[in-house]
Amino acid sequence: MLPCLNKTLLGVDCYGCGGQRAAILLFQGNFKEAFLMYPAIYTLVIFAIFLIINIKYKFKGDFKVKIAFIFLNASIMIISYVFKMSQFYNLTN
């Protein structure tokens, strides 16, 4: 797997840390573990499927759907990152 540059250089997880491992867990059928590893994995997969379908089939309002997915995924990533970092710092203190 590709190493996280942020974690390698700074020693701190980034917003995407766990995404690769979650994708592998998802492909192996470990759905709960994939979610626990990276909660945004399911919305990212749905967004990717939507983008692939949208390449062939254009429809009215697709831009709004894309923006909604972007905000949803960003929100999930930020909330899970804050939760993970608060758990990490509670363990170290």
DSSP file (Angstrom, degrees, kcal/mol; ACC not computed):
  #  RESIDUE AA STRUCTURE BP1 BP2  ACC     N-H-->O    O-->H-N    N-H-->O    O-->H-N    TCO  KAPPA ALPHA  PHI   PSI    X-CA   Y-CA   Z-CA
    1    1 A M              0   0    0      0, 0.0    20,-0.0     0, 0.0     0, 0.0   0.000 360.0 360.0 360.0 156.2    0.0    0.0    0.0
    2    2 A L        -     0   0    0      1,-0.1     2,-0.1     0, 0.0    18,-0.1  -0.571 360.0-122.5 -74.4 134.2    1.0    3.6   -0.5
    3    3 A P        -     0   0    0      0, 0.0     2,-0.6     0, 0.0     3,-0.1  -0.479  25.3-108.5 -76.2 150.1    2.4    5.2    2.7
    4    4 A C     >  -     0   0    0      1,-0.2     4,-2.4    -2,-0.1     5,-0.2  -0.682  22.6-155.8 -78.1 118.9    0.7    8.4    4.0
    5    5 A L  H  > S+     0   0    0     -2,-0.6     4,-2.7     1,-0.2     5,-0.3   0.889  92.9  52.5 -64.0 -39.8    3.1   11.3    3.3
    6    6 A N  H  >>S+     0   0    0      1,-0.2     4,-2.7     2,-0.2     6,-0.8   0.919 113.0  43.3 -62.6 -44.5    1.6   13.3    6.1
    7    7 A K  H  >5S+     0   0    0      4,-0.2     4,-0.9     3,-0.2    -2,-0.2   0.864 114.6  51.1 -70.5 -35.3    2.0   10.5    8.7
    8    8 A T  H  <5S+     0   0    0     -4,-2.4    -2,-0.2     2,-0.1    -1,-0.2   0.930 121.5  30.8 -66.7 -45.6    5.5    9.7    7.4
    9    9 A L  H  <5S+     0   0    0     -4,-2.7    -2,-0.2    -5,-0.2    -3,-0.2   0.892 136.5  21.9 -82.6 -41.3    6.7   13.3    7.6
   10   10 A L  H  <5S-     0   0    0     -4,-2.7    -3,-0.2    -5,-0.3    -2,-0.1   0.622  91.9-127.0-105.8 -16.5    4.7   14.7   10.5
   11   11 A G  S  <<S+     0   0    0     -4,-0.9     2,-0.4    -5,-0.7    -4,-0.2   0.645  73.6 111.5  78.6  13.9    3.6   11.6   12.5
   12   12 A V  S    S-     0   0    0     -6,-0.8    -1,-0.3     1,-0.0    -2,-0.2  -0.961  70.9-112.2-124.0 138.4    0.0   12.6   12.4
   13   13 A D        -     0   0    0     -2,-0.4     2,-0.2    -6,-0.1    72,-0.0  -0.265  29.3-141.6 -61.9 152.3   -2.9   10.9   10.4
   14   14 A C    >   -     0   0    0      1,-0.0     3,-0.9     0, 0.0    -1,-0.1  -0.506  32.7 -93.1-103.8-179.6   -4.5   12.8    7.5
   15   15 A Y  T 3  S+     0   0    0      1,-0.2    65,-0.1    -2,-0.2    -2,-0.1   0.752 125.4  47.5 -66.5 -23.4   -8.1   12.9    6.6
   16   16 A G  T >  S+     0   0    0      2,-0.1     3,-2.4     3,-0.0     4,-0.3   0.478  77.5 127.2 -97.7  -3.5   -7.6   10.0    4.1
   17   17 A C  T <  S+     0   0    0     -3,-0.9    -4,-0.0     1,-0.3     0, 0.0  -0.348  76.4  24.4 -59.7 127.5   -5.7    7.7    6.5
   18   18 A G  T 3> S+     0   0    0     -2,-0.1     4,-2.4    20,-0.1    -1,-0.3   0.236  89.5 109.4 102.1 -11.1   -7.4    4.3    6.5
   19   19 A G  H <> S+     0   0    0     -3,-2.4     4,-2.1     2,-0.2     5,-0.1   0.907  79.4  45.9 -65.1 -43.6   -9.0    4.7    3.1
   20   20 A Q  H  > S+     0   0    0     -4,-0.3     4,-2.1     2,-0.2    -1,-0.2   0.934 115.1  46.7 -65.0 -45.8   -6.8    2.2    1.3
   21   21 A R  H  > S+     0   0    0      1,-0.2     4,-2.4     2,-0.2    -2,-0.2   0.884 111.8  51.8 -64.4 -37.5   -7.2   -0.4    4.1
   22   22 A A  H  X S+     0   0    0     -4,-2.4     4,-2.4     2,-0.2    -1,-0.2   0.888 108.1  51.7 -66.1 -38.6  -11.0    0.2    4.2
   23   23 A A  H  X S+     0   0    0     -4,-2.1     4,-2.3     2,-0.2    -2,-0.2   0.908 110.9  47.8 -64.4 -41.3  -11.2   -0.3    0.4
   24   24 A I  H  X S+     0   0    0     -4,-2.1     4,-1.6     2,-0.2    -2,-0.2   0.926 112.2  49.0 -64.7 -44.1   -9.3   -3.6    0.7
   25   25 A L  H  <>S+     0   0    0     -4,-2.4     5,-2.6     1,-0.2     4,-0.5   0.886 110.4  52.2 -61.8 -38.4  -11.6   -4.7    3.6
   26   26 A L  H ><5S+     0   0    0     -4,-2.4     3,-1.1     1,-0.2    -2,-0.2   0.919 109.1  48.3 -64.0 -44.4  -14.6   -3.8    1.6
   27   27 A F  H 3<5S+     0   0    0     -4,-2.3    -1,-0.2     1,-0.3    -2,-0.2   0.770 109.3  54.5 -67.7 -25.3  -13.5   -5.9   -1.4
   28   28 A Q  T 3<5S-     0   0    0     -4,-1.6    -1,-0.3    -5,-0.2    -2,-0.2   0.543 121.0-109.5 -83.5  -7.3  -12.8   -8.8    1.0
   29   29 A G  T < 5S+     0   0    0     -3,-1.1     2,-1.5    -4,-0.5     3,-0.2   0.561  77.6 133.0  91.6   8.9  -16.4   -8.6    2.3
   30   30 A N     >< +     0   0    0     -5,-2.6     4,-2.0     1,-0.2    -1,-0.2  -0.623  23.7 164.2 -91.3  77.1  -15.5   -7.2    5.7
   31   31 A F  H  >  +     0   0    0     -2,-1.5     4,-2.0     1,-0.2    -1,-0.2   0.885  69.2  46.2 -69.2 -42.5  -18.1   -4.5    5.6
   32   32 A K  H  > S+     0   0    0     -3,-0.2     4,-2.5     2,-0.2    -1,-0.2   0.924 113.9  48.8 -66.5 -44.0  -18.3   -3.5    9.3
   33   33 A E  H  > S+     0   0    0      1,-0.2     4,-2.0     2,-0.2    -2,-0.2   0.868 109.0  54.1 -64.3 -36.3  -14.5   -3.4    9.6
   34   34 A A  H  X S+     0   0    0     -4,-2.0     4,-2.3     2,-0.2     7,-0.2   0.920 110.2  46.6 -63.3 -43.3  -14.3   -1.2    6.5
   35   35 A F  H  < S+     0   0    0     -4,-2.0    -2,-0.2     1,-0.2    -1,-0.2   0.914 112.6  49.1 -64.9 -42.3  -16.7    1.3    8.0
   36   36 A L  H  < S+     0   0    0     -4,-2.5    -1,-0.2     1,-0.2    -2,-0.2   0.835 112.5  49.2 -67.3 -31.0  -14.9    1.3   11.3
   37   37 A M  H  < S-     0   0    0     -4,-2.0    -2,-0.2     1,-0.3    -1,-0.2   0.904 136.7  -0.4 -72.0 -42.4  -11.5    1.8    9.5
   38   38 A Y    ><  -     0   0    0     -4,-2.3     3,-2.1    -5,-0.2    -1,-0.3  -0.741  63.7-162.6-153.2  94.9  -12.8    4.7    7.3
   39   39 A P  T >  S+     0   0    0      0, 0.0     3,-0.5     0, 0.0     4,-0.4   0.713  87.7  61.3 -58.2 -24.0  -16.5    5.8    7.7
   40   40 A A  T 3> S+     0   0    0      1,-0.2     4,-2.2     2,-0.1     5,-0.2   0.453  75.7  97.4 -82.1   1.8  -16.6    7.7    4.4
   41   41 A I  H <> S+     0   0    0     -3,-2.1     4,-2.0    -7,-0.2    -1,-0.2   0.884  82.4  47.3 -61.1 -41.0  -15.9    4.5    2.4
   42   42 A Y  H <> S+     0   0    0     -3,-0.5     4,-2.3    -4,-0.2    -1,-0.2   0.918 113.3  45.8 -71.2 -42.9  -19.5    3.8    1.5
   43   43 A T  H  > S+     0   0    0     -4,-0.4     4,-2.2     1,-0.2    -1,-0.2   0.844 112.6  52.8 -68.5 -31.3  -20.4    7.3    0.4
   44   44 A L  H  X S+     0   0    0     -4,-2.2     4,-2.4     2,-0.2    -2,-0.2   0.894 109.3  48.5 -68.5 -39.1  -17.2    7.5   -1.6
   45   45 A V  H  X S+     0   0    0     -4,-2.0     4,-2.4     2,-0.2    -2,-0.2   0.924 112.7  47.8 -65.8 -43.8  -18.1    4.3   -3.4
   46   46 A I  H  X S+     0   0    0     -4,-2.3     4,-2.5     1,-0.2    -2,-0.2   0.907 112.2  50.3 -62.5 -41.4  -21.6    5.5   -4.1
   47   47 A F  H  X S+     0   0    0     -4,-2.2     4,-2.5     2,-0.2    -2,-0.2   0.905 109.9  50.2 -63.1 -42.4  -20.2    8.8   -5.4
   48   48 A A  H  X S+     0   0    0     -4,-2.4     4,-2.2     2,-0.2    -2,-0.2   0.910 110.9  48.9 -63.3 -42.4  -17.7    7.0   -7.6
   49   49 A I  H  X S+     0   0    0     -4,-2.4     4,-2.5     1,-0.2     5,-0.2   0.917 110.9  51.0 -62.7 -42.7  -20.5    4.8   -9.1
   50   50 A F  H  X S+     0   0    0     -4,-2.5     4,-2.6     1,-0.2    -2,-0.2   0.920 109.9  49.7 -60.0 -44.1  -22.6    7.9   -9.7
   51   51 A L  H  X S+     0   0    0     -4,-2.5     4,-1.0     2,-0.2    -1,-0.2   0.893 110.8  49.4 -63.8 -39.6  -19.7    9.6  -11.5
   52   52 A I  H  X S+     0   0    0     -4,-2.2     4,-0.8     1,-0.2     3,-0.5   0.923 114.2  44.6 -65.3 -44.3  -19.1    6.6  -13.7
   53   53 A I  H >X S+     0   0    0     -4,-2.5     4,-2.8     1,-0.2     3,-0.6   0.885 109.0  58.2 -65.5 -37.9  -22.8    6.4  -14.6
   54   54 A N  H 3< S+     0   0    0     -4,-2.6    -1,-0.2     1,-0.2    -2,-0.2   0.701  94.4  65.7 -68.7 -19.4  -22.9   10.2  -15.1
   55   55 A I  H 3< S+     0   0    0     -4,-1.0    -1,-0.2    -3,-0.5    -2,-0.2   0.913 115.4  28.1 -65.6 -41.1  -20.2   10.0  -17.8
   56   56 A K  H << S+     0   0    0     -4,-0.8     2,-0.7    -3,-0.6    -2,-0.2   0.883 126.2  43.4 -87.5 -42.3  -22.5    8.0  -20.0
   57   57 A Y  S  < S-     0   0    0     -4,-2.8     2,-0.3     2,-0.0    -1,-0.2  -0.893  70.2-166.8-113.4 104.9  -25.9    9.3  -18.9
   58   58 A K        +     0   0    0     -2,-0.7     2,-0.3    -3,-0.2    -3,-0.1  -0.675  13.1 176.0 -86.2 142.6  -26.2   13.1  -18.4
   59   59 A F    >   -     0   0    0     -2,-0.3     3,-1.5    -5,-0.1     2,-0.2  -0.976  37.4 -86.5-145.1 160.6  -29.2   14.4  -16.6
   60   60 A K  T 3  S+     0   0    0     -2,-0.3     0, 0.0     1,-0.2     0, 0.0  -0.429 111.2  21.8 -67.6 132.7  -30.5   17.6  -15.3
   61   61 A G  T 3> S+     0   0    0     -2,-0.2     4,-1.6     3,-0.0    -1,-0.2   0.532  77.7 128.6  90.8   7.1  -29.3   18.5  -11.8
   62   62 A D  H <> S+     0   0    0     -3,-1.5     4,-2.3     1,-0.2     5,-0.1   0.835  70.1  58.4 -66.1 -30.2  -26.2   16.3  -11.8
   63   63 A F  H  > S+     0   0    0      1,-0.2     4,-2.4     2,-0.2    -1,-0.2   0.912 105.2  49.4 -64.3 -41.6  -24.0   19.2  -10.7
   64   64 A K  H  > S+     0   0    0      1,-0.2     4,-2.4     2,-0.2    -1,-0.2   0.877 110.1  51.2 -65.0 -37.5  -26.1   19.7   -7.6
   65   65 A V  H  X S+     0   0    0     -4,-1.6     4,-2.4     2,-0.2    -1,-0.2   0.914 109.8  50.0 -65.3 -42.3  -25.9   15.9   -6.8
   66   66 A K  H  X S+     0   0    0     -4,-2.3     4,-2.3     2,-0.2    -2,-0.2   0.926 111.4  47.9 -61.9 -45.0  -22.1   16.1   -7.2
   67   67 A I  H  X S+     0   0    0     -4,-2.4     4,-2.5     2,-0.2     5,-0.2   0.906 111.0  51.5 -62.6 -41.6  -21.8   19.1   -4.9
   68   68 A A  H  X S+     0   0    0     -4,-2.4     4,-2.6     1,-0.2    -1,-0.2   0.912 110.5  48.3 -62.2 -42.6  -24.0   17.4   -2.3
   69   69 A F  H  X S+     0   0    0     -4,-2.4     4,-2.9     2,-0.2     5,-0.3   0.897 110.3  52.1 -63.7 -40.1  -21.8   14.2   -2.4
   70   70 A I  H  X S+     0   0    0     -4,-2.3     4,-2.6     2,-0.2    -2,-0.2   0.941 113.0  43.6 -62.1 -47.3  -18.7   16.4   -2.0
   71   71 A F  H  X S+     0   0    0     -4,-2.5     4,-2.4     2,-0.2    -2,-0.2   0.893 114.3  50.8 -66.4 -39.1  -20.1   18.1    1.0
   72   72 A L  H  X S+     0   0    0     -4,-2.6     4,-2.4    -5,-0.2    -2,-0.2   0.945 113.8  43.7 -62.2 -48.4  -21.4   14.9    2.5
   73   73 A N  H  X S+     0   0    0     -4,-2.9     4,-2.6     1,-0.2    -2,-0.2   0.910 113.8  50.3 -65.1 -42.3  -18.1   13.1    2.1
   74   74 A A  H  X S+     0   0    0     -4,-2.6     4,-2.5    -5,-0.3     5,-0.2   0.911 111.2  49.8 -62.2 -41.5  -16.1   16.0    3.4
   75   75 A S  H  X S+     0   0    0     -4,-2.4     4,-2.7     2,-0.2     5,-0.2   0.929 112.0  46.9 -63.3 -45.5  -18.3   16.3    6.4
   76   76 A I  H  X S+     0   0    0     -4,-2.4     4,-2.5     1,-0.2     5,-0.2   0.916 113.3  49.4 -62.5 -42.5  -18.0   12.6    7.2
   77   77 A M  H  X S+     0   0    0     -4,-2.6     4,-2.0     2,-0.2    -2,-0.2   0.911 113.7  45.2 -63.9 -42.8  -14.2   12.7    6.7
   78   78 A I  H  X S+     0   0    0     -4,-2.5     4,-2.6     2,-0.2     5,-0.2   0.932 114.5  47.5 -68.0 -45.8  -13.9   15.7    9.0
   79   79 A I  H  X S+     0   0    0     -4,-2.7     4,-2.3     1,-0.2    -2,-0.2   0.922 114.5  46.0 -63.3 -43.8  -16.1   14.4   11.7
   80   80 A S  H  X S+     0   0    0     -4,-2.5     4,-2.6    -5,-0.2    -1,-0.2   0.863 112.3  51.9 -68.4 -33.5  -14.5   11.0   11.7
   81   81 A Y  H  X S+     0   0    0     -4,-2.0     4,-2.8    -5,-0.2     5,-0.2   0.931 110.5  47.1 -66.1 -45.6  -11.0   12.6   11.7
   82   82 A V  H  X S+     0   0    0     -4,-2.6     4,-2.3     1,-0.2    -2,-0.2   0.914 114.0  48.7 -62.0 -42.3  -11.9   14.8   14.7
   83   83 A F  H  X S+     0   0    0     -4,-2.3     4,-2.2    -5,-0.2    -2,-0.2   0.926 112.7  47.6 -62.9 -44.9  -13.3   11.8   16.5
   84   84 A K  H  X S+     0   0    0     -4,-2.6     4,-2.3     1,-0.2    -2,-0.2   0.911 113.6  47.1 -63.9 -42.9  -10.2    9.7   15.8
   85   85 A M  H  X S+     0   0    0     -4,-2.8     4,-2.5     2,-0.2    -1,-0.2   0.869 110.8  51.5 -68.6 -36.0   -7.8   12.4   16.9
   86   86 A S  H  X S+     0   0    0     -4,-2.3     4,-1.6    -5,-0.2    -1,-0.2   0.893 111.7  47.7 -68.4 -36.9   -9.8   13.0   20.1
   87   87 A Q  H  X S+     0   0    0     -4,-2.2     4,-1.6     2,-0.2    -2,-0.2   0.907 112.4  50.1 -65.7 -41.3   -9.7    9.3   20.9
   88   88 A F  H  X S+     0   0    0     -4,-2.3     4,-1.6     1,-0.2    -2,-0.2   0.919 112.5  45.1 -63.9 -45.0   -5.9    9.2   20.1
   89   89 A Y  H  X S+     0   0    0     -4,-2.5     4,-1.2     1,-0.2    -1,-0.2   0.787 109.3  56.2 -74.4 -25.5   -5.1   12.2   22.3
   90   90 A N  H  < S+     0   0    0     -4,-1.6    -1,-0.2    -5,-0.2    -2,-0.2   0.848 108.6  48.6 -69.6 -33.1   -7.3   10.8   25.2
   91   91 A L  H  < S+     0   0    0     -4,-1.6    -2,-0.2     1,-0.2    -1,-0.2   0.845 112.1  47.5 -73.2 -34.4   -5.3    7.6   25.1
   92   92 A T  H  <        0   0    0     -4,-1.6    -1,-0.2     1,-0.2    -2,-0.2   0.703 360.0 360.0 -83.2 -19.2   -1.9    9.4   25.1
   93   93 A N     <        0   0    0     -4,-1.2    -1,-0.2    -5,-0.1    -2,-0.2   0.435 360.0 360.0 -99.6 360.0   -2.8   11.8   28.0
